[in-house]
Amino acid sequence: MTLTHRSVAMMLPVTDVDRARTYYTESLGLDYTGTDDEGSAMFALEGGSTLVLLPRPDSHPSESTAMSFEVDDITTEIGELEGRGVVFEDYDMPDLKTVDHVAVMGSEKAAWFKDPDGHVLCLHQQT
């Protein structure tokens, strides 16, 4: 057996599961599949993977990107998400600059936004 060919469960701690479930369902459009015995909200992702929002009232978000979604057309995805209330981050630093929310880094484009708990999420597109 190799882990390379196994689906993944991504665990993300949130302070308010109901608020997070609403955001991930309504704003991001993820498929909510139910709540487990611990009260975690679960979402089906591509390839059999799962996002699990863990109830952790005292948790704090990482400053690094927690999760990134690969998309075919980043500009279209940004427009759709903004239409559902998602607010994208803009950066103007020596090593990272966004134009219309998008940073170009070699053969990849990326855009970042935060969930209600402050977790940094990303869209990325291979060019």
C-alpha positions in Angstrom: 0.0 0.0 0.0 1.2 3.5 -0.7 -0.4 6.7 0.6 0.0 8.3 -2.8 -3.2 6.6 -4.0 -5.4 7.3 -1.0 -8.0 9.9 -0.4 -7.3 12.6 2.2 -9.3 14.0 5.1 -8.3 17.6 5.7 -9.0 18.6 9.3 -9.5 22.3 9.9 -10.3 23.6 13.4 -13.1 26.2 13.7 -14.5 28.2 16.6 -18.1 28.0 15.4 -19.1 25.0 13.3 -22.5 26.3 12.3 -21.0 29.6 11.0 -18.2 27.8 9.2 -20.6 25.3 7.7 -22.8 28.1 6.3 -19.7 29.8 4.8 -18.2 26.7 3.2 -21.6 25.7 1.8 -23.1 29.0 0.7 -20.1 31.2 0.0 -17.7 28.5 -1.3 -20.3 26.1 -2.7 -18.8 22.9 -1.2 -21.0 19.8 -0.8 -21.9 19.4 2.9 -22.3 15.7 3.7 -23.3 15.8 7.3 -22.1 16.1 10.9 -20.1 13.4 12.7 -20.5 12.4 16.4 -18.1 15.0 17.5 -20.1 17.8 15.8 -17.6 18.2 12.9 -19.1 19.4 9.7 -18.0 17.3 6.7 -17.7 18.2 3.0 -17.0 16.0 0.0 -14.1 17.1 -2.1 -12.8 15.8 -5.5 -11.2 12.4 -5.6 -12.9 11.0 -2.5 -11.2 13.5 -0.2 -13.0 15.1 2.7 -12.9 18.5 4.5 -13.7 18.1 8.2 -14.4 21.3 10.2 -13.5 20.4 13.8 -15.3 22.2 16.6 -12.5 23.9 18.5 -13.8 27.0 20.3 -10.3 28.1 21.4 -8.5 27.5 18.1 -6.4 30.1 16.3 -5.7 30.1 12.5 -2.3 29.6 11.1 -0.8 32.5 9.3 0.1 30.2 6.4 -2.3 29.0 3.7 -4.4 26.2 5.2 -5.9 24.9 2.0 -5.7 25.6 -1.8 -8.2 24.8 -4.5 -6.8 24.1 -8.0 -9.1 25.8 -10.6 -9.2 26.0 -14.3 -9.9 29.7 -14.6 -8.9 31.8 -11.6 -10.5 35.0 -12.9 -13.9 33.3 -13.3 -13.7 31.6 -9.9 -12.8 34.9 -8.2 -15.8 36.6 -9.8 -18.2 33.8 -8.8 -16.9 33.7 -5.2 -17.0 37.5 -4.9 -20.6 37.3 -6.1 -21.3 35.1 -3.1 -19.6 37.5 -0.7 -16.0 36.2 -0.5 -13.5 38.9 0.0 -10.1 38.4 -1.5 -6.8 39.6 -0.1 -4.5 41.9 -2.0 -0.7 42.1 -1.4 1.9 44.6 -2.4 5.2 43.3 -1.0 8.6 43.0 -2.6 8.2 39.2 -3.1 4.4 39.1 -3.7 2.2 41.5 -5.6 -1.4 40.9 -6.6 -3.2 42.6 -9.5 -7.0 42.2 -9.5 -6.4 39.8 -6.5 -4.1 37.5 -8.5 -0.4 36.9 -8.0 1.6 35.4 -10.9 4.4 33.1 -9.6 6.2 31.4 -12.4 3.8 29.0 -14.0 1.1 29.5 -11.4 -1.5 32.1 -10.6 -2.9 32.4 -7.1 -5.4 34.4 -5.1 -6.1 34.3 -1.3 -9.1 34.9 0.9 -9.9 34.1 4.6 -12.8 32.1 6.1 -14.7 33.4 9.1 -12.1 32.0 11.5 -9.3 33.7 9.6 -7.9 30.6 7.9 -6.1 31.6 4.7 -7.5 29.8 1.7 -6.2 29.9 -1.8 -7.3 29.4 -5.4 -4.4 28.4 -7.7 -4.2 27.8 -11.4 -1.4 26.2 -13.4 -0.7 28.3 -16.5 
